[in-house]
Each structure stands twice: as C-alpha cells, then as structure tokens.
Amino acid sequence: MREVWFLAGREVKSFLRTPLGYAILSVYALVSGLVFVTLLFILRQQLLQATPTAGAPRPPVVSLQLSLVAPYFYNVASLLLFVLPFVTMRAFAEERRSRRLEMLVSYPLRAWQLVLGKFLGACGFALLLLSVTVIHLLILALVSAPELTAVLGALLGLVLYAITLVAIGVFLSSLVVGQVEAAVLTLGLFLLGAMVSGVLRPGAAGLGRIIANLSPLYQYQLLSAGLLAPGSLLYFPAVTVLALALTLRGVDLIKWRG
C-alpha cells in the first residue's frame, strides 16, 4: 500500500501546486459560504416573523433543521455536482492524452494500485473542499443549537456522496482522452442525475422510482433531511466499488494491449 499512498499524496500535491486547485477551492468556499450566509439571513427573518405579539395568532414554530441545516446540505451536494468534475477530469484523461498512462502501467506498479492511488488522491482533495463545510457547521454550532445527530448524519452522507461522485468521475476520466472531454462528460452525467432527482421526488412509484434511485443526489436527499435510509447508505459504497472496478478493468485492458 506504500505505492498507493505515495501516488495519492502526489495527486493531492499536484492540485495544490497548480492554479486550478486553488480556483476550485476558492469557488467552492465562495459559493458554499454565500449559501450559508443567505440561509442564516432567511432563518433570522423567519425567527423575527415567528416572534409572538399581543393579540396576534400564535406563529408557527421555526425548525433549524428544516430551515437551515437540510437546505444547506442539499445545496452543498448540488454544488459538488459542478465542482467535482474538474477534480476528477485529470485523473486518467490527461495521462491518456500525453500517453503517460501507457508508461505508468508498464512500470512495476499494479493496475489496482494505480486506480486506487488516483482515486484516493481525488478523494483527498474532495475532503479538503468539505473541510470548508465543517467550518460552516462549527460557526452554526456557535450561534445556535442544531441537532447533533442530524448534522453528523447529513455530514457522513455528504462524505459518502462526494466519494461516490469522485469514483464515477475517475471512471469517466478513464474513458476519454483529454481533460475537457472528461469534465464535460462527467458534468453532463451529474446534471442528468440532478434533473431526475428534481423531477421525481421521494415517494414516486414504478419506473420513476427505479430511475430516481440511480441518481446520487436523489439518494442523498433523505440523508440530508436527517432520515435514516439504509438503502441510501448501501447505495454509495456499492456504486463506488462498481465504478472503481470498471476503471480497473479499463486500465487492465490498456496494460494488456501494451
């Protein structure tokens, strides 16, 4: 595993040595921060409107989980659909374009080590992005009292969701030649899944429900709402393993062709 961790570390460092890595991190921090501040202002307005006044009907109770926590996690999950394709696009596509992939697979480095190293490197940068979300949650804990179990459950689901998107992106990157093609293909597939999750809400039946269950964003909806969804918790590891297995198969074919 030493080779795997070395390759993963090199991948993370390569992000931090290029303007692209800092651009991705800046965009994620800026947009997620704007979402967080906007939801805070909306929550403040709701709390002001819910303040009881003499002679007025009793105002509805404002839920921190429903008004801020769940929408924040869902918006962050949607943001990752746009950000992560630019993280995974360089995993294999650029290696294939420059023909460095053939050179890598010719080294005494097994295909699974190469795939796992690339995957863990992209996951490492994705977790760096999610550290911004952790900072937002710490700020939220300082100014309010969110339900800890629901927040931790949604955060765990977000990590699994991000890892699954990375695995899918790495697989798609291994199919094409060039970073731009990989980014466009991955972004298009992610947006298609988001459209499905937006049209078919939880509770849909028949074929619609089957199609919706294929969408990572749809699966994350239940987790972001703080609900225990065993099917969703199993979905993310299963899709991750499948995507990595398909990537490994593709790299093996390249190595076999020589």
Secondary structure as the mmCIF struct_conf table of DSSP 4:
data_model
#
loop_
_struct_conf.conf_type_id
_struct_conf.id
_struct_conf.beg_label_comp_id
_struct_conf.beg_label_asym_id
_struct_conf.beg_label_seq_id
_struct_conf.end_label_comp_id
_struct_conf.end_label_asym_id
_struct_conf.end_label_seq_id
HELX_RH_AL_P HELX_RH_AL_P1 ARG A 2 LEU A 16
TURN_TY1_P TURN_TY1_P1 ARG A 17 ARG A 17
BEND BEND1 THR A 18 THR A 18
HELX_RH_AL_P HELX_RH_AL_P2 PRO A 19 GLN A 49
TURN_TY1_P TURN_TY1_P2 ALA A 50 ALA A 50
BEND BEND2 THR A 51 THR A 51
TURN_TY1_P TURN_TY1_P3 ALA A 54 GLY A 55
BEND BEND3 ALA A 56 ALA A 56
HELX_LH_PP_P HELX_LH_PP_P1 PRO A 57 SER A 63
HELX_RH_AL_P HELX_RH_AL_P3 LEU A 64 LEU A 64
HELX_RH_PI_P HELX_RH_PI_P1 GLN A 65 VAL A 69
HELX_RH_AL_P HELX_RH_AL_P4 ALA A 70 VAL A 83
TURN_TY1_P TURN_TY1_P4 LEU A 84 LEU A 84
HELX_RH_AL_P HELX_RH_AL_P5 PRO A 85 THR A 88
TURN_TY1_P TURN_TY1_P5 MET A 89 ARG A 90
BEND BEND4 ALA A 91 PHE A 92
HELX_RH_AL_P HELX_RH_AL_P6 ALA A 93 ARG A 97
TURN_TY1_P TURN_TY1_P6 SER A 98 ARG A 99
HELX_RH_AL_P HELX_RH_AL_P7 ARG A 100 SER A 106
BEND BEND5 TYR A 107 PRO A 108
HELX_RH_AL_P HELX_RH_AL_P8 ALA A 111 VAL A 143
BEND BEND6 SER A 144 SER A 144
HELX_RH_AL_P HELX_RH_AL_P9 LEU A 148 SER A 173
TURN_TY1_P TURN_TY1_P7 SER A 174 LEU A 175
BEND BEND7 VAL A 176 GLY A 178
HELX_RH_AL_P HELX_RH_AL_P10 GLN A 179 VAL A 199
BEND BEND8 LEU A 200 LEU A 200
TURN_TY1_P TURN_TY1_P8 PRO A 202 GLY A 203
TURN_TY1_P TURN_TY1_P9 GLY A 206 GLY A 206
HELX_RH_AL_P HELX_RH_AL_P11 LEU A 207 ALA A 212
TURN_TY1_P TURN_TY1_P10 ASN A 213 LEU A 214
HELX_RH_AL_P HELX_RH_AL_P12 PRO A 216 SER A 224
TURN_TY1_P TURN_TY1_P11 ALA A 225 GLY A 226
HELX_RH_AL_P HELX_RH_AL_P13 PRO A 230 ARG A 257
#
